[in-house]
Amino acid sequence: MFLGEIKAEALRIWDIRDRDLIGDNRFVEMTRPRMALYKVYRDRGMSLTQIGRYLKRDHSTVLSGLRRIEVVMAKDPTYREQVESLASFSMNDLKL
């Protein structure tokens, strides 16, 4: 599976546009899908720098999101299910 396919699935799950995901918007509706992608891509072996380059973020932003996502998932079962759905989708032969 290609990285773009995983991103497209995230856009579908959260019903957002690519330009909003990649943009500078800090609303929770955009930051949560980004954090989910950070987690999924990291779980697939990408470095913080690789993830940051792909999603137009600094590696420190990716690291911060990875630290926050576990807390958010623990507090929000719906979000946890969305992240798990994206992770499950991404399990199909990821090609970097």
MARKEMAR-232063 format. One record per residue: residue in three letters; x, y, z negated of N, C-alpha, C, CB in turn. Coordinates in Angstrom, 1 decimal. Atoms other than C-alpha are relative to their C-alpha. Glycine has a CB too. Example, Ala and Ser with C-alpha at 12.3 -4.5 7.8 and 13.67 -1.06 7.14 Angstrom:
<pts>
pt res->ALA; n_u->0.9; n_v->-1.2; n_w->0.0; ca_u->12.3; ca_v->-4.5; ca_w->-7.8; c_u->0.9; c_v->1.2; c_w->0.0; cb_u->-1.0; cb_v->0.0; cb_w->-1.2
pt res->SER; n_u->-0.9; n_v->-1.1; n_w->0.0; ca_u->13.7; ca_v->-1.1; ca_w->-7.1; c_u->-0.8; c_v->1.1; c_w->-0.8; cb_u->0.4; cb_v->0.5; cb_w->1.4
</pts>
This chain:
<pts>
pt res->MET; n_u->0.8; n_v->-1.2; n_w->0.0; ca_u->0.0; ca_v->0.0; ca_w->0.0; c_u->0.9; c_v->1.2; c_w->0.0; cb_u->-1.0; cb_v->0.0; cb_w->-1.2
pt res->PHE; n_u->-0.8; n_v->-1.2; n_w->-0.1; ca_u->1.3; ca_v->3.4; ca_w->0.9; c_u->-0.5; c_v->1.0; c_w->-1.1; cb_u->-0.1; cb_v->0.6; cb_w->1.4
pt res->LEU; n_u->0.3; n_v->-1.0; n_w->1.0; ca_u->1.5; ca_v->6.3; ca_w->-1.6; c_u->-1.2; c_v->0.9; c_w->0.4; cb_u->1.2; cb_v->0.9; cb_w->-0.2
pt res->GLY; n_u->1.1; n_v->-0.8; n_w->-0.5; ca_u->-1.0; ca_v->8.3; ca_w->0.5; c_u->-1.3; c_v->-0.7; c_w->-0.2; cb_u->0.1; cb_v->0.4; cb_w->1.4
pt res->GLU; n_u->1.2; n_v->0.7; n_w->0.2; ca_u->-3.6; ca_v->5.6; ca_w->0.2; c_u->-0.4; c_v->0.0; c_w->-1.5; cb_u->0.2; cb_v->-1.5; cb_w->0.4
pt res->ILE; n_u->0.3; n_v->-0.1; n_w->1.4; ca_u->-3.3; ca_v->5.7; ca_w->-3.6; c_u->-0.5; c_v->1.4; c_w->-0.3; cb_u->1.2; cb_v->-0.3; cb_w->-0.9
pt res->LYS; n_u->0.5; n_v->-1.4; n_w->0.2; ca_u->-3.7; ca_v->9.5; ca_w->-3.5; c_u->-1.4; c_v->0.2; c_w->0.5; cb_u->1.0; cb_v->1.0; cb_w->0.6
pt res->ALA; n_u->1.4; n_v->-0.1; n_w->-0.6; ca_u->-6.7; ca_v->9.2; ca_w->-1.2; c_u->-1.0; c_v->-0.6; c_w->-0.9; cb_u->0.0; cb_v->-0.6; cb_w->1.3
pt res->GLU; n_u->0.9; n_v->0.7; n_w->0.9; ca_u->-8.3; ca_v->6.8; ca_w->-3.7; c_u->-0.3; c_v->0.9; c_w->-1.2; cb_u->0.5; cb_v->-1.4; cb_w->-0.5
pt res->ALA; n_u->0.2; n_v->-0.9; n_w->1.1; ca_u->-7.7; ca_v->9.3; ca_w->-6.5; c_u->-0.9; c_v->1.1; c_w->0.4; cb_u->1.4; cb_v->0.5; cb_w->-0.5
pt res->LEU; n_u->0.9; n_v->-1.0; n_w->-0.4; ca_u->-9.3; ca_v->12.0; ca_w->-4.5; c_u->-1.5; c_v->-0.5; c_w->0.1; cb_u->0.4; cb_v->0.5; cb_w->1.4
pt res->ARG; n_u->1.3; n_v->0.6; n_w->-0.1; ca_u->-12.3; ca_v->9.7; ca_w->-3.9; c_u->-0.6; c_v->-0.2; c_w->-1.4; cb_u->0.0; cb_v->-1.3; cb_w->0.7
pt res->ILE; n_u->0.5; n_v->0.3; n_w->1.4; ca_u->-12.6; ca_v->8.7; ca_w->-7.6; c_u->-0.4; c_v->1.3; c_w->-0.7; cb_u->1.1; cb_v->-0.7; cb_w->-0.8
pt res->TRP; n_u->0.3; n_v->-1.3; n_w->0.7; ca_u->-12.5; ca_v->12.3; ca_w->-8.9; c_u->-0.7; c_v->1.0; c_w->0.9; cb_u->1.3; cb_v->0.6; cb_w->-0.5
pt res->ASP; n_u->0.8; n_v->-0.9; n_w->-1.0; ca_u->-14.3; ca_v->13.8; ca_w->-5.8; c_u->0.6; c_v->1.4; c_w->0.0; cb_u->-1.4; cb_v->0.1; cb_w->-0.5
pt res->ILE; n_u->-0.7; n_v->-1.3; n_w->-0.1; ca_u->-11.7; ca_v->16.5; ca_w->-5.3; c_u->0.7; c_v->0.0; c_w->1.4; cb_u->1.0; cb_v->0.2; cb_w->-1.1
pt res->ARG; n_u->-0.7; n_v->-0.1; n_w->-1.3; ca_u->-9.8; ca_v->17.8; ca_w->-2.2; c_u->1.5; c_v->0.0; c_w->-0.3; cb_u->-0.4; cb_v->1.3; cb_w->0.7
pt res->ASP; n_u->-1.5; n_v->0.1; n_w->0.1; ca_u->-6.1; ca_v->17.2; ca_w->-1.6; c_u->0.6; c_v->1.4; c_w->-0.3; cb_u->0.6; cb_v->-0.5; cb_w->1.4
pt res->ARG; n_u->-0.6; n_v->-1.3; n_w->0.3; ca_u->-5.3; ca_v->20.9; ca_w->-1.6; c_u->-0.2; c_v->0.5; c_w->-1.4; cb_u->-0.6; cb_v->1.1; cb_w->1.0
pt res->ASP; n_u->0.3; n_v->-0.3; n_w->1.5; ca_u->-6.9; ca_v->21.2; ca_w->-5.1; c_u->0.9; c_v->-0.8; c_w->-0.9; cb_u->-1.4; cb_v->-0.2; cb_w->-0.3
pt res->LEU; n_u->-0.9; n_v->0.8; n_w->0.7; ca_u->-4.9; ca_v->18.3; ca_w->-6.3; c_u->1.5; c_v->0.5; c_w->0.0; cb_u->0.0; cb_v->-1.5; cb_w->0.5
pt res->ILE; n_u->-1.4; n_v->-0.4; n_w->-0.2; ca_u->-1.6; ca_v->19.6; ca_w->-5.0; c_u->0.2; c_v->1.5; c_w->-0.4; cb_u->0.4; cb_v->-0.1; cb_w->1.4
pt res->GLY; n_u->-0.1; n_v->-1.4; n_w->0.3; ca_u->-2.4; ca_v->23.3; ca_w->-5.8; c_u->0.4; c_v->0.3; c_w->-1.4; cb_u->-1.3; cb_v->0.6; cb_w->0.3
pt res->ASP; n_u->-0.4; n_v->-0.5; n_w->1.3; ca_u->-1.6; ca_v->25.3; ca_w->-8.9; c_u->-1.1; c_v->0.0; c_w->-1.1; cb_u->0.6; cb_v->1.4; cb_w->0.1
pt res->ASN; n_u->1.2; n_v->0.0; n_w->0.9; ca_u->-5.0; ca_v->24.9; ca_w->-10.5; c_u->0.3; c_v->-0.8; c_w->-1.2; cb_u->-1.2; cb_v->-0.6; cb_w->0.7
pt res->ARG; n_u->-0.2; n_v->0.7; n_w->1.3; ca_u->-4.8; ca_v->23.9; ca_w->-14.2; c_u->-1.3; c_v->-0.4; c_w->-0.7; cb_u->0.8; cb_v->0.9; cb_w->-0.9
pt res->PHE; n_u->1.2; n_v->0.5; n_w->0.6; ca_u->-8.4; ca_v->23.1; ca_w->-14.8; c_u->0.1; c_v->-1.5; c_w->-0.2; cb_u->-1.2; cb_v->0.4; cb_w->1.0
pt res->VAL; n_u->0.0; n_v->1.4; n_w->0.4; ca_u->-9.0; ca_v->19.7; ca_w->-16.4; c_u->-0.4; c_v->-0.9; c_w->1.2; cb_u->-0.9; cb_v->-0.2; cb_w->-1.2
pt res->GLU; n_u->0.5; n_v->0.8; n_w->-1.2; ca_u->-10.8; ca_v->18.6; ca_w->-13.2; c_u->1.1; c_v->-0.3; c_w->1.0; cb_u->-1.1; cb_v->0.7; cb_w->0.7
pt res->MET; n_u->-1.2; n_v->0.2; n_w->-0.9; ca_u->-7.4; ca_v->18.8; ca_w->-11.4; c_u->1.1; c_v->-0.7; c_w->-0.7; cb_u->0.4; cb_v->1.3; cb_w->0.6
pt res->THR; n_u->-1.2; n_v->0.5; n_w->0.7; ca_u->-4.9; ca_v->18.0; ca_w->-14.1; c_u->-0.2; c_v->-1.5; c_w->-0.4; cb_u->0.2; cb_v->0.7; cb_w->-1.3
pt res->ARG; n_u->0.2; n_v->1.5; n_w->0.3; ca_u->-6.5; ca_v->14.6; ca_w->-15.0; c_u->0.3; c_v->-0.9; c_w->1.1; cb_u->-1.5; cb_v->-0.2; cb_w->-0.5
pt res->PRO; n_u->-0.4; n_v->0.8; n_w->-1.2; ca_u->-6.3; ca_v->13.2; ca_w->-11.5; c_u->1.5; c_v->0.0; c_w->0.2; cb_u->-0.7; cb_v->0.5; cb_w->1.2
pt res->ARG; n_u->-1.5; n_v->0.0; n_w->-0.2; ca_u->-2.7; ca_v->14.4; ca_w->-11.3; c_u->0.7; c_v->-0.9; c_w->-1.0; cb_u->0.5; cb_v->1.5; cb_w->-0.2
pt res->MET; n_u->-0.7; n_v->0.9; n_w->1.0; ca_u->-1.8; ca_v->12.7; ca_w->-14.6; c_u->-0.2; c_v->-1.5; c_w->0.3; cb_u->-0.6; cb_v->0.3; cb_w->-1.4
pt res->ALA; n_u->0.3; n_v->1.4; n_w->-0.3; ca_u->-3.5; ca_v->9.5; ca_w->-13.4; c_u->1.0; c_v->-0.4; c_w->1.1; cb_u->-1.4; cb_v->-0.2; cb_w->0.5
pt res->LEU; n_u->-1.0; n_v->0.3; n_w->-1.0; ca_u->-1.3; ca_v->9.6; ca_w->-10.3; c_u->1.4; c_v->-0.1; c_w->-0.5; cb_u->0.0; cb_v->1.0; cb_w->1.2
pt res->TYR; n_u->-1.3; n_v->0.1; n_w->0.7; ca_u->1.8; ca_v->10.3; ca_w->-12.4; c_u->0.2; c_v->-1.4; c_w->-0.6; cb_u->0.2; cb_v->1.0; cb_w->-1.1
pt res->LYS; n_u->-0.1; n_v->1.3; n_w->0.7; ca_u->1.0; ca_v->7.1; ca_w->-14.4; c_u->0.1; c_v->-1.1; c_w->1.0; cb_u->-1.2; cb_v->-0.1; cb_w->-0.9
pt res->VAL; n_u->0.0; n_v->1.1; n_w->-0.9; ca_u->0.2; ca_v->4.9; ca_w->-11.5; c_u->1.3; c_v->-0.1; c_w->0.8; cb_u->-1.2; cb_v->0.2; cb_w->1.0
pt res->TYR; n_u->-1.2; n_v->0.0; n_w->-0.7; ca_u->3.2; ca_v->6.0; ca_w->-9.5; c_u->1.2; c_v->-0.4; c_w->-0.8; cb_u->0.3; cb_v->1.4; cb_w->0.7
pt res->ARG; n_u->-1.1; n_v->0.4; n_w->0.9; ca_u->5.5; ca_v->5.6; ca_w->-12.5; c_u->0.0; c_v->-1.5; c_w->-0.3; cb_u->-0.1; cb_v->0.8; cb_w->-1.3
pt res->ASP; n_u->0.2; n_v->1.4; n_w->0.2; ca_u->4.1; ca_v->2.2; ca_w->-13.2; c_u->0.5; c_v->-0.8; c_w->1.2; cb_u->-1.4; cb_v->-0.4; cb_w->-0.4
pt res->ARG; n_u->-0.4; n_v->0.7; n_w->-1.3; ca_u->5.0; ca_v->1.3; ca_w->-9.6; c_u->1.5; c_v->0.2; c_w->0.2; cb_u->-0.8; cb_v->0.5; cb_w->1.2
pt res->GLY; n_u->-1.5; n_v->-0.1; n_w->-0.1; ca_u->8.7; ca_v->2.2; ca_w->-10.2; c_u->0.5; c_v->1.3; c_w->0.5; cb_u->0.4; cb_v->-1.1; cb_w->0.8
pt res->MET; n_u->-0.5; n_v->-1.3; n_w->-0.5; ca_u->8.9; ca_v->5.8; ca_w->-8.9; c_u->0.7; c_v->0.8; c_w->-1.2; cb_u->-1.1; cb_v->0.8; cb_w->0.6
pt res->SER; n_u->-0.6; n_v->-0.9; n_w->1.0; ca_u->11.2; ca_v->8.2; ca_w->-10.7; c_u->-0.8; c_v->1.2; c_w->-0.2; cb_u->1.5; cb_v->0.3; cb_w->0.4
pt res->LEU; n_u->0.7; n_v->-1.3; n_w->0.3; ca_u->10.0; ca_v->11.4; ca_w->-12.3; c_u->0.2; c_v->1.0; c_w->1.2; cb_u->0.4; cb_v->0.6; cb_w->-1.3
pt res->THR; n_u->-0.4; n_v->-0.9; n_w->-1.1; ca_u->11.8; ca_v->13.3; ca_w->-9.5; c_u->-0.8; c_v->-0.4; c_w->1.2; cb_u->1.5; cb_v->0.0; cb_w->0.2
pt res->GLN; n_u->0.7; n_v->0.4; n_w->-1.2; ca_u->10.2; ca_v->11.2; ca_w->-6.8; c_u->-1.5; c_v->0.4; c_w->-0.1; cb_u->0.1; cb_v->-1.5; cb_w->0.2
pt res->ILE; n_u->1.4; n_v->-0.4; n_w->0.2; ca_u->6.7; ca_v->11.7; ca_w->-8.2; c_u->-0.2; c_v->1.5; c_w->0.1; cb_u->-0.5; cb_v->-0.5; cb_w->-1.4
pt res->GLY; n_u->0.1; n_v->-1.5; n_w->-0.1; ca_u->7.3; ca_v->15.4; ca_w->-8.6; c_u->0.1; c_v->0.5; c_w->1.4; cb_u->1.1; cb_v->0.6; cb_w->-0.9
pt res->ARG; n_u->-0.2; n_v->-0.4; n_w->-1.4; ca_u->8.5; ca_v->15.8; ca_w->-5.1; c_u->-1.3; c_v->-0.3; c_w->0.8; cb_u->1.2; cb_v->-0.6; cb_w->0.7
pt res->TYR; n_u->1.1; n_v->0.4; n_w->-0.7; ca_u->5.6; ca_v->13.9; ca_w->-3.7; c_u->-1.3; c_v->0.8; c_w->-0.3; cb_u->-0.3; cb_v->-1.5; cb_w->-0.2
pt res->LEU; n_u->1.2; n_v->-0.7; n_w->0.4; ca_u->3.0; ca_v->15.8; ca_w->-5.7; c_u->0.3; c_v->1.5; c_w->-0.2; cb_u->-0.6; cb_v->-0.6; cb_w->-1.2
pt res->LYS; n_u->-0.4; n_v->-1.5; n_w->0.1; ca_u->4.8; ca_v->19.2; ca_w->-5.5; c_u->0.0; c_v->0.5; c_w->-1.4; cb_u->-0.9; cb_v->0.8; cb_w->0.9
pt res->ARG; n_u->-0.1; n_v->-0.4; n_w->1.4; ca_u->5.6; ca_v->19.3; ca_w->-9.2; c_u->1.4; c_v->-0.2; c_w->-0.4; cb_u->-1.0; cb_v->-0.8; cb_w->-0.9
pt res->ASP; n_u->-1.3; n_v->0.2; n_w->0.6; ca_u->8.7; ca_v->19.6; ca_w->-11.3; c_u->0.0; c_v->-1.3; c_w->-0.8; cb_u->0.4; cb_v->1.2; cb_w->-0.9
pt res->HIS; n_u->0.0; n_v->1.2; n_w->0.7; ca_u->9.9; ca_v->16.4; ca_w->-12.9; c_u->-0.4; c_v->0.1; c_w->-1.5; cb_u->1.4; cb_v->-0.6; cb_w->0.0
pt res->SER; n_u->0.3; n_v->-0.2; n_w->1.4; ca_u->9.4; ca_v->17.9; ca_w->-16.4; c_u->-1.6; c_v->0.1; c_w->-0.1; cb_u->0.6; cb_v->1.3; cb_w->-0.5
pt res->THR; n_u->1.5; n_v->0.0; n_w->0.0; ca_u->5.7; ca_v->18.5; ca_w->-15.5; c_u->-0.6; c_v->-1.4; c_w->0.1; cb_u->-0.5; cb_v->0.9; cb_w->1.2
pt res->VAL; n_u->0.4; n_v->1.4; n_w->0.0; ca_u->5.4; ca_v->14.9; ca_w->-14.6; c_u->0.2; c_v->-0.7; c_w->-1.3; cb_u->0.8; cb_v->-0.8; cb_w->1.1
pt res->LEU; n_u->-0.3; n_v->0.5; n_w->1.4; ca_u->7.0; ca_v->13.9; ca_w->-17.9; c_u->-1.0; c_v->0.4; c_w->-1.0; cb_u->1.4; cb_v->0.3; cb_w->-0.4
pt res->SER; n_u->1.0; n_v->-0.5; n_w->0.9; ca_u->4.6; ca_v->16.1; ca_w->-19.8; c_u->-1.3; c_v->-0.7; c_w->0.2; cb_u->-0.1; cb_v->1.5; cb_w->0.2
pt res->GLY; n_u->1.3; n_v->0.7; n_w->-0.3; ca_u->1.6; ca_v->14.6; ca_w->-18.0; c_u->0.0; c_v->-1.4; c_w->-0.5; cb_u->-0.2; cb_v->0.1; cb_w->1.5
pt res->LEU; n_u->-0.1; n_v->1.4; n_w->0.4; ca_u->2.8; ca_v->11.1; ca_w->-18.7; c_u->-0.1; c_v->-0.1; c_w->-1.5; cb_u->1.4; cb_v->-0.6; cb_w->0.4
pt res->ARG; n_u->0.1; n_v->0.0; n_w->1.5; ca_u->3.1; ca_v->11.9; ca_w->-22.4; c_u->-1.5; c_v->0.3; c_w->-0.4; cb_u->0.9; cb_v->1.1; cb_w->-0.7
pt res->ARG; n_u->1.4; n_v->-0.4; n_w->0.4; ca_u->-0.4; ca_v->13.4; ca_w->-22.5; c_u->-1.1; c_v->-1.0; c_w->0.4; cb_u->-0.3; cb_v->1.3; cb_w->0.7
pt res->ILE; n_u->1.1; n_v->0.8; n_w->-0.5; ca_u->-2.3; ca_v->10.8; ca_w->-20.5; c_u->-0.4; c_v->-1.1; c_w->-1.0; cb_u->0.5; cb_v->-0.7; cb_w->1.3
pt res->GLU; n_u->0.4; n_v->1.1; n_w->1.0; ca_u->-2.2; ca_v->8.1; ca_w->-23.2; c_u->-1.0; c_v->0.6; c_w->-1.0; cb_u->1.2; cb_v->-0.6; cb_w->-0.6
pt res->VAL; n_u->0.9; n_v->-0.6; n_w->1.0; ca_u->-3.8; ca_v->10.5; ca_w->-25.7; c_u->-1.4; c_v->0.3; c_w->0.6; cb_u->0.6; cb_v->1.3; cb_w->-0.5
pt res->VAL; n_u->1.3; n_v->-0.3; n_w->-0.7; ca_u->-6.5; ca_v->11.6; ca_w->-23.2; c_u->-0.8; c_v->-1.3; c_w->0.3; cb_u->0.3; cb_v->0.8; cb_w->1.3
pt res->MET; n_u->0.7; n_v->1.3; n_w->-0.3; ca_u->-7.3; ca_v->8.0; ca_w->-22.2; c_u->-0.6; c_v->-0.6; c_w->-1.3; cb_u->1.0; cb_v->-1.0; cb_w->0.6
pt res->ALA; n_u->0.5; n_v->0.5; n_w->1.3; ca_u->-7.7; ca_v->7.1; ca_w->-25.9; c_u->-1.2; c_v->0.7; c_w->-0.4; cb_u->1.1; cb_v->0.0; cb_w->-1.0
pt res->LYS; n_u->1.2; n_v->-0.8; n_w->0.4; ca_u->-10.2; ca_v->9.9; ca_w->-26.4; c_u->-1.1; c_v->-0.1; c_w->0.9; cb_u->0.5; cb_v->1.4; cb_w->-0.2
pt res->ASP; n_u->1.0; n_v->-0.1; n_w->-1.0; ca_u->-12.1; ca_v->9.6; ca_w->-23.2; c_u->-0.1; c_v->-1.4; c_w->0.8; cb_u->0.3; cb_v->1.1; cb_w->1.0
pt res->PRO; n_u->0.1; n_v->1.3; n_w->-0.6; ca_u->-13.3; ca_v->6.1; ca_w->-22.2; c_u->-0.3; c_v->0.0; c_w->1.5; cb_u->-1.1; cb_v->-0.8; cb_w->-0.7
pt res->THR; n_u->0.3; n_v->-0.1; n_w->-1.5; ca_u->-14.7; ca_v->7.3; ca_w->-18.8; c_u->1.3; c_v->0.3; c_w->0.7; cb_u->-1.0; cb_v->1.1; cb_w->0.2
pt res->TYR; n_u->-1.3; n_v->-0.3; n_w->-0.7; ca_u->-11.3; ca_v->8.8; ca_w->-17.9; c_u->0.9; c_v->-1.3; c_w->0.0; cb_u->0.7; cb_v->1.1; cb_w->-0.7
pt res->ARG; n_u->-0.8; n_v->1.3; n_w->0.0; ca_u->-9.6; ca_v->5.5; ca_w->-19.0; c_u->-0.5; c_v->-0.9; c_w->1.1; cb_u->-0.1; cb_v->-0.6; cb_w->-1.4
pt res->GLU; n_u->0.5; n_v->0.9; n_w->-1.1; ca_u->-11.9; ca_v->3.5; ca_w->-16.7; c_u->0.4; c_v->0.5; c_w->1.4; cb_u->-1.5; cb_v->-0.1; cb_w->-0.1
pt res->GLN; n_u->-0.4; n_v->-0.6; n_w->-1.3; ca_u->-11.1; ca_v->5.9; ca_w->-13.8; c_u->1.5; c_v->-0.3; c_w->0.3; cb_u->-0.3; cb_v->1.5; cb_w->0.0
pt res->VAL; n_u->-1.5; n_v->0.3; n_w->-0.2; ca_u->-7.3; ca_v->5.5; ca_w->-14.4; c_u->0.2; c_v->-1.4; c_w->0.2; cb_u->0.7; cb_v->0.5; cb_w->-1.3
pt res->GLU; n_u->-0.2; n_v->1.4; n_w->-0.2; ca_u->-7.6; ca_v->1.8; ca_w->-14.7; c_u->-0.5; c_v->-0.5; c_w->1.4; cb_u->-0.8; cb_v->-0.8; cb_w->-1.1
pt res->SER; n_u->0.4; n_v->0.3; n_w->-1.3; ca_u->-9.6; ca_v->1.7; ca_w->-11.5; c_u->1.0; c_v->0.4; c_w->1.1; cb_u->-1.3; cb_v->0.7; cb_w->0.3
pt res->LEU; n_u->-1.1; n_v->-0.4; n_w->-0.9; ca_u->-6.9; ca_v->3.6; ca_w->-9.7; c_u->1.2; c_v->-0.9; c_w->-0.1; cb_u->0.4; cb_v->1.5; cb_w->-0.3
pt res->ALA; n_u->-1.1; n_v->0.9; n_w->0.2; ca_u->-4.2; ca_v->1.4; ca_w->-11.2; c_u->-0.3; c_v->-1.3; c_w->0.7; cb_u->0.3; cb_v->-0.2; cb_w->-1.5
pt res->SER; n_u->0.4; n_v->1.3; n_w->-0.7; ca_u->-6.1; ca_v->-1.7; ca_w->-10.0; c_u->0.1; c_v->0.1; c_w->1.5; cb_u->-1.4; cb_v->-0.4; cb_w->-0.5
pt res->PHE; n_u->0.0; n_v->-0.2; n_w->-1.5; ca_u->-6.5; ca_v->-0.3; ca_w->-6.5; c_u->1.5; c_v->0.0; c_w->0.5; cb_u->-0.6; cb_v->1.4; cb_w->0.3
pt res->SER; n_u->-1.4; n_v->-0.2; n_w->-0.4; ca_u->-2.7; ca_v->0.5; ca_w->-6.4; c_u->0.8; c_v->-1.3; c_w->0.0; cb_u->0.6; cb_v->1.0; cb_w->-0.8
pt res->MET; n_u->-0.8; n_v->1.3; n_w->0.2; ca_u->-1.7; ca_v->-3.1; ca_w->-7.2; c_u->0.3; c_v->-0.7; c_w->1.3; cb_u->-0.7; cb_v->-0.9; cb_w->-0.9
pt res->ASN; n_u->-0.1; n_v->0.7; n_w->-1.3; ca_u->-1.9; ca_v->-4.1; ca_w->-3.5; c_u->1.3; c_v->0.4; c_w->0.7; cb_u->-1.2; cb_v->0.3; cb_w->0.9
pt res->ASP; n_u->-1.2; n_v->-0.2; n_w->-0.8; ca_u->1.7; ca_v->-4.2; ca_w->-2.2; c_u->0.4; c_v->1.4; c_w->0.2; cb_u->-0.1; cb_v->-0.6; cb_w->1.3
pt res->LEU; n_u->-0.5; n_v->-1.4; n_w->-0.2; ca_u->2.9; ca_v->-0.7; ca_w->-2.9; c_u->1.3; c_v->0.1; c_w->0.7; cb_u->0.2; cb_v->0.6; cb_w->-1.4
pt res->LYS; n_u->-1.2; n_v->-0.2; n_w->-0.8; ca_u->5.4; ca_v->0.4; ca_w->-0.4; c_u->0.5; c_v->1.5; c_w->-0.2; cb_u->-0.2; cb_v->-0.2; cb_w->1.5
pt res->LEU; n_u->-0.5; n_v->-1.3; n_w->0.3; ca_u->7.6; ca_v->3.3; ca_w->-1.4; c_u->0.7; c_v->0.6; c_w->1.3; cb_u->1.0; cb_v->0.0; cb_w->-1.1
</pts>
